[in-house]
């Protein structure tokens, strides 16, 4: 039977082996041809592969569900901090009037420090930027940056997932040890 303190130790080792927790500010995106917008991006949602659930009734009247199809389409709200030279406004208008809106390539990155460039979240293709609302000004907002909001539509394709094999082994060990725990503590 495993000792609870040993199990706790294994959980801590597994958690540390997974690396540091990411902060929300550890993500950025790059729009090919408009790389400078990376530095002006304030907030955005990370793209994901989505899937639904198909709900249906069985012949006996029970409700159940089945796996839906994967969907690559993402609608991503994005906001930029505008600059004195109106860089964001000009870039967005350039995208919209270029005839290439709908052909943008976007890559999402995660990480801090030296590891940033090597951690790609995945790519969005056939990107399309839509501005649905006017930028808002505020005569009392002298300490608030002016932001420019848009919506990025794209089809997202993730990188091939990689499983951290070392963590997988530790997780299996911990689960196996937990099967032998009865909830009572051993005396110190």
C-alpha positions in Angstrom: 0.0 0.0 0.0 1.3 3.4 -0.9 2.0 6.1 1.7 0.0 9.3 1.2 3.2 11.5 1.6 4.9 9.5 -1.2 1.9 10.0 -3.5 2.0 13.7 -2.7 5.7 13.8 -3.6 5.0 12.1 -6.9 2.3 14.5 -7.8 4.7 17.4 -7.1 7.4 15.8 -9.3 4.8 15.3 -12.1 3.6 18.9 -11.8 7.1 20.4 -11.9 8.0 18.1 -14.8 5.2 19.7 -16.9 7.0 23.1 -16.8 6.0 26.5 -15.7 2.4 27.7 -15.8 1.7 30.0 -18.7 0.4 33.5 -18.1 -2.3 34.9 -20.4 0.3 37.4 -21.7 2.5 34.5 -23.0 0.5 34.2 -26.2 0.9 36.3 -29.4 -0.1 36.0 -33.0 1.6 36.9 -36.3 -0.3 37.8 -39.4 1.9 37.1 -42.5 2.6 40.3 -44.3 1.5 42.4 -41.3 4.0 41.2 -38.7 4.1 44.6 -37.1 0.6 44.2 -35.8 2.0 41.6 -33.4 3.4 44.4 -31.3 0.1 46.3 -31.2 -2.1 43.3 -30.3 -3.8 43.8 -26.9 -6.2 40.8 -26.6 -7.3 37.8 -28.7 -8.7 34.4 -28.3 -6.5 31.4 -29.2 -7.9 29.3 -32.0 -9.0 25.7 -31.3 -10.4 22.7 -33.1 -14.0 22.5 -32.1 -16.4 19.6 -32.1 -20.0 19.1 -31.2 -22.1 16.4 -29.8 -24.9 14.7 -31.6 -27.8 13.9 -29.3 -30.3 11.3 -30.3 -32.9 8.9 -28.8 -32.6 5.2 -28.9 -35.5 2.9 -29.9 -36.3 2.5 -26.1 -36.7 6.2 -25.6 -33.4 6.8 -23.9 -31.4 9.9 -24.9 -27.7 9.4 -25.7 -25.0 11.1 -27.6 -22.4 10.5 -30.3 -19.3 12.3 -31.4 -19.8 15.3 -33.7 -17.4 16.3 -36.5 -14.4 18.4 -35.9 -14.7 22.0 -37.0 -11.7 24.2 -37.9 -13.6 27.5 -38.3 -12.9 30.1 -35.6 -14.3 33.5 -35.1 -11.7 35.4 -33.0 -12.3 38.8 -31.4 -9.1 40.8 -31.4 -8.2 44.2 -30.1 -5.2 46.4 -30.8 -3.6 49.3 -29.0 -3.6 52.2 -31.5 -0.4 54.3 -32.0 0.1 58.0 -32.8 0.8 57.2 -36.4 -2.5 55.3 -36.7 -0.5 52.1 -37.7 -3.3 49.7 -36.7 -6.0 51.7 -38.6 -3.8 51.8 -41.7 -2.9 48.1 -41.6 -6.5 47.0 -41.1 -7.7 49.2 -44.0 -4.9 47.9 -46.1 -5.9 44.3 -45.4 -9.6 45.1 -46.2 -8.9 47.0 -49.5 -6.1 44.8 -50.8 -8.2 42.1 -52.3 -6.4 39.6 -50.1 -8.7 39.7 -47.1 -9.8 36.1 -46.9 -6.3 34.8 -47.8 -4.5 35.8 -44.6 -2.2 33.4 -42.8 -2.0 33.7 -39.1 0.3 31.8 -36.7 -0.3 31.6 -33.0 2.6 31.3 -30.6 2.9 30.5 -26.9 5.8 30.9 -24.5 8.2 33.4 -22.8 11.8 34.2 -23.2 14.1 32.2 -25.4 11.6 29.4 -26.0 9.0 31.7 -27.6 9.7 31.1 -31.3 9.8 27.3 -30.9 6.3 26.9 -29.4 3.8 27.3 -32.2 0.2 26.8 -31.1 -0.9 26.3 -34.7 -1.9 28.1 -37.9 -5.0 29.8 -39.2 -5.5 30.0 -42.9 -8.0 31.7 -45.2 -8.0 34.5 -42.6 -10.5 37.3 -43.0 -10.6 40.5 -40.8 -13.9 42.3 -40.2 -14.3 45.6 -38.3 -17.8 45.6 -36.8 -17.6 48.7 -34.6 -15.9 52.1 -34.5 -13.0 52.7 -32.2 -14.2 54.5 -29.1 -12.7 57.7 -27.7 -13.3 59.0 -24.2 -12.6 62.6 -23.2 -12.0 61.5 -19.6 -9.8 58.5 -20.5 -6.4 60.1 -20.3 -4.9 56.9 -18.8 -6.6 54.4 -21.0 -5.1 53.4 -24.3 -7.2 53.8 -27.4 -8.0 50.4 -28.8 -9.1 49.2 -32.2 -11.3 46.1 -32.3 -11.9 43.6 -35.1 -12.9 40.0 -35.6 -10.5 37.5 -37.3 -12.2 34.6 -39.1 -10.0 31.7 -40.0 -9.8 28.0 -40.4 -7.4 26.6 -37.7 -5.1 23.7 -38.1 -3.1 22.6 -35.0 0.4 21.3 -35.0 0.7 17.6 -34.4 0.2 17.0 -30.7 3.2 15.8 -28.7 2.7 13.8 -25.5 5.2 14.4 -22.7 6.2 10.7 -22.3 8.0 11.4 -19.0 4.9 12.9 -17.4 2.7 10.2 -18.9 4.8 7.6 -17.0 4.7 9.5 -13.7 0.9 10.0 -14.1 0.4 6.2 -14.6 2.6 5.5 -11.5 0.6 7.9 -9.4 -2.7 6.5 -10.5 -1.5 2.9 -9.8 -0.3 4.0 -6.3 -3.7 5.7 -5.6 -5.5 2.5 -6.3 -3.8 1.0 -3.1 -4.6 4.0 -0.8 -7.4 3.4 1.7 -7.6 6.9 3.1 -5.9 6.3 6.4 -2.6 8.0 7.3 0.4 6.0 8.5 2.0 7.2 11.7 5.1 9.4 11.3 
